[in-house]
Amino acid sequence: MELYNLKKNEQRVSFAQAVKLGLGDEQGLFFPSYIPQLGNVDELLEQDFVTRSVNILTALLGDELGNDTVETMVRNAFNFPLAVQPVRDGVYALELTHGPTLAFKDFGARFLAQCLNHLCKDEKATILTATSGDTGAAVAHAFYGLDNVNVAVLYPKGKISVLQEKLFCTLGGNISTYSVNGRFDDCQQLVKDAFDDLELKQAISLNSANSINIARLLAQICYFFEAVAKIPAAERKEVVVSVPSGNFGDLTAGMLAKAMGLPIKRFIAATNLNDTVPRYLATGEWSPEPTVATRSNAMDVSAPNNWPRIEELLKVKFWDKSLITGVKVDEAQTEAGLKDLYAIDYLCEPHGAIASYALNNSLQAGETGVFLCTAHPSKFQESVEEVLDIHITLPKALADVADKEILSKDIEIDFSELRGHLMAI
Ligand SMILES: *Cc1c(COP(=O)(O)O)cnc(C)c1O
């Protein structure tokens, strides 16, 4: 697989290089030079999730890594269930919430861990990642206990849920966590600064596990196929997928799935109050505003990193921007979405509720809707209990960490402070 740098097109790399580098020169994102078309989509849709995922990822990576390696990596990474639930007439929920850290990020993080483990072998590496809540947990768990990899996670202090924090800041060992006195976008900037520091980068073999890493995106393509596969064949003609979006990795993966031949009619980019993309789609102007804290904190992103990949996909596929409907969902609407779902016996959480709300307001006659459930309701226990006035019991993964001590270091938005910590790991 060959990829090119979106900021410096002459930089061309293999998949292995793209995974190890994370970002290209000038902080450019890597993008596939060629997106394979799957000729046998109907057949693929008949297969079980893991078999189908092996076939999809082999089509993308087989030439470089070998089919057997890809198969082993996929089977190791995707060793937990996912589900498609009918929610109401013509609307389905794609539940990506049954992995080890109860969020969709388990798919990408676990596949990335497989890739790095295979590609780096005995070399030491340091994974540096910023999280708005769920990436940190997924990455920390995917790499926890590996001898040759240290993981450093930055997150905005007080802006992620208590249980989210407990899930990854209590591990210790090869996992270091930093609570940054700022917002997610500040954390993301600190990561970029670290990658710009060539001396640091070499000294600790820096690597990224953010959704800017192409390995994560490729893994996420697979579950969009599962969504369509589990919809009755008669309802597959005009499928609309609503994606609760923050950094826009998930939407990029969905559009890559379409580019490979998955029949999806259009996408809804559902955001919370941080609506840079819906405003951009309506006006053509890219003008991020300061990030606002919301109940759907994993989507509190006002400068989404993956957007240039979506622009590139639209360009290379000659797709019109109207393929994506931008919908901003405010806090009252998020709560209404959560309540509406609960009224029809579907327990959700703020991120999924935003996707569901946006879908309800956009779905037209003849279309079938799918919304992505990106986190387990219990991960947002406080919000869910408050809005729905119910009590929920924690699943084991969360109950086990609820009383553990947070091991994070507090830091300011100060690169030299972070640099000192990283050099000392
Ligand atoms: C990360 C995350 C999102 C946003 O996904 P992007 O790929 O960054 O757009 C949505 N919901 C939850 C629960 C998340 O953790």
The ligand as an ORCA input file, in Angstrom:
! r2SCAN-3c Opt
* xyz 0 1
  C     -13.814      9.740     19.773
  C     -15.281      9.681     19.965
  C     -16.155     10.263     19.055
  C     -15.674     11.065     17.879
  O     -15.058     10.255     16.907
  P     -14.135     10.938     15.790
  O     -13.629      9.810     14.988
  O     -13.046     11.635     16.543
  O     -14.995     11.881     15.037
  C     -17.514     10.090     19.241
  N     -18.003      9.429     20.313
  C     -17.190      8.864     21.230
  C     -17.794      8.166     22.388
  C     -15.800      8.964     21.081
  O     -15.000      8.411     21.993
*
